[in-house]
Amino acid sequence: MGAMGHLVTGRVRIAVDGDHFHAQALQREISSLSSVSNLSATRVKLPGGEAVRLSYNLRLVSHGTVGHTATLQYGFLRNGNRSVVFTYTTLPAEASAYAGVFATSARSIRFG
């Protein structure tokens, strides 16, 4: 499989009272999925700013075949109303092999 990365941005449609609320909202959203396990969330400081780092396993079913992914997300709240989430995904067996690559990529995130 290798690894994949995704970027999602969107306006926050409710009043957000700072980064702490944003972190809680992202964690609640992911934990509400029945296919998620081993969820952990931490606050991190990156060159791009304060972020919430979510790490979890995701169970996927496609055409009757079950698969699992190891997923790492960094969520940023920009200008109080824009959520920016970077997602890194690989197979659980390859997660440690990609950990350095994902960390280097996260440290390269900058906003203009």
C-alpha positions in Angstrom: 0.0 0.0 0.0 2.7 2.5 0.9 1.4 5.7 2.4 -1.1 8.4 1.4 -1.6 12.0 2.5 -4.7 14.2 2.2 -5.5 17.8 2.9 -9.0 19.0 3.8 -10.0 22.6 4.5 -13.4 24.0 5.4 -15.2 26.8 7.2 -16.2 26.0 10.8 -20.0 26.6 10.8 -20.4 27.1 14.5 -18.9 29.6 16.9 -15.5 28.2 17.9 -14.0 29.4 21.2 -10.3 28.9 20.4 -8.0 26.0 19.5 -9.1 24.0 22.6 -12.7 23.7 21.4 -11.5 22.9 17.8 -9.3 20.0 19.2 -12.3 18.6 21.2 -14.6 18.9 18.1 -12.2 17.0 15.9 -11.7 14.3 18.5 -15.5 13.9 19.0 -16.0 13.7 15.3 -13.5 10.9 14.8 -14.5 9.0 18.0 -18.2 9.0 16.7 -17.2 6.6 13.9 -17.8 3.0 14.8 -14.9 1.9 12.6 -12.3 3.8 14.7 -10.2 2.2 17.4 -7.1 3.2 19.5 -7.8 6.9 19.2 -5.4 9.2 20.9 -5.3 13.0 20.8 -2.5 15.4 21.8 -1.9 19.1 21.4 1.3 19.9 19.5 3.2 23.0 18.4 4.4 22.9 14.8 6.0 25.6 12.6 2.5 26.0 11.1 1.0 26.8 14.6 -0.8 25.0 17.4 -2.5 21.8 16.2 -4.3 18.8 17.5 -2.6 15.5 16.6 -5.0 12.5 16.3 -3.8 9.0 15.9 -6.1 6.1 15.3 -6.8 2.8 13.5 -9.6 2.7 11.0 -11.4 -0.5 9.9 -12.6 -0.4 6.2 -14.8 -2.8 4.3 -14.8 -2.9 0.5 -16.6 -5.5 -1.5 -16.7 -7.8 1.5 -13.0 -7.5 2.2 -11.9 -6.0 5.6 -8.8 -3.9 5.8 -7.3 -1.7 8.5 -5.3 1.6 8.3 -3.2 3.5 10.7 -4.2 7.1 10.4 -2.5 10.3 11.7 -4.1 13.7 11.5 -3.0 17.2 12.3 -5.8 19.7 12.7 -5.3 23.5 12.7 -7.8 26.2 13.4 -6.9 29.2 11.1 -8.3 32.7 11.7 -10.9 31.4 14.1 -13.2 29.9 11.4 -11.2 27.7 9.1 -10.4 24.1 9.9 -7.4 22.7 8.0 -6.7 18.9 8.5 -3.7 17.1 7.1 -4.2 13.3 7.1 -1.5 10.6 6.7 -2.5 7.0 6.2 -0.7 3.7 5.9 -1.1 0.0 6.8 -0.7 -0.7 10.6 2.3 -2.9 9.9 4.0 0.0 8.1 3.2 2.7 10.5 6.6 2.7 12.3 8.4 2.8 8.9 6.5 5.9 7.9 6.5 7.7 11.3 9.6 9.7 10.4 8.3 10.7 7.0 4.9 11.8 8.5 6.7 13.8 11.2 9.0 15.5 8.8 6.0 16.4 6.5 4.0 17.8 9.5 7.0 20.0 10.5 7.0 21.4 7.0 3.5 22.7 7.2 3.4 26.5 6.9 0.6 29.0 6.3 1.1 32.3 4.5 
